[in-house]
């Protein structure tokens, strides 16, 4: 069984869309996505520097666009019902669009509002996020709580992301959990915490205007890792997720329980496959970062779609 996943904010690097835009068809497709988002994504994906694409209002549309661009190039217009789709944080918008819950244009409209609203919420007070790598899980969670922070991303074995004010993160750094390493993240706010509440209402207003459908294949929600079969419920959870923790650990538990044999990460790939390497032993991984890989990626898809677990 195959899972296709879309990465979240922080996965972007300067120039990562360069190989994709060497193809005229893909350039035209990105132009359509750019128009829907109201941003020059070709510029941000090829010529912009790290500071420019760190901006939440830029990073989020850029990541959703690249996941859609690489996903559509891989799958064409057909998403097999045997597939399982998931996205980490903002990547969930790309997963829902690929699953047919809403159009690609609607995904870009939503993510443009999401990114802007979250950037504005981040500007109210200096906040950020820090990855806590290794350490005992219970001790890590206790240290995060003691500092007044939120475990905003639970990414499974070896990585939990703490989020909150700069002062709270400094308190965590002063009293880190044993045997853990703290890695400040290149993000502009405390995403998936109470600090993002102002963004929820704005995103809900836009989402309420969309035409929704039920997903054509299994899609996981970041809320609790479950499969969501109702398009309206999926979007409600997507909206509320802005101010609530991402439980990627539970998503991986679902992948394992459903017998996933292969996991392919859409561009810019590498973050989620690295997490999967630690948590999904024996699952074959594929990073799709260039159109030159598409034939190999399609063969990977065909192999793992064919390897369906026995139904009990």
Secondary structure, 3 states (H helix, E strand, C coil): CEEEEECCCCCCCCCCCCCHHHCHHHHHHHHHHHHHHCCCHHHHHHCCCHHHHHCHHHHHHHHHHHHHHHHHHHHCCCCCCCCEEEECCCHHHHHHHHCCCCCHHHHHHHHHHHHHHHHHHHCCCCEEEEEEEECCHHHHHHHHHHCCCEEEEECCCCEEEEEEEHHHHHHHHHCCCCCEEEEECCCCCCCCCHHHHHHHHHHHHHHCCCCCCCCCCEEECCCCCCECCCHHHHHHHHHHHHHCCECHHHHHHHHHHCCCCEEEECCCCCHHHHHHHHHCCCCEEEECCCHHHHHHHHHHHHHHHHCCCCCC
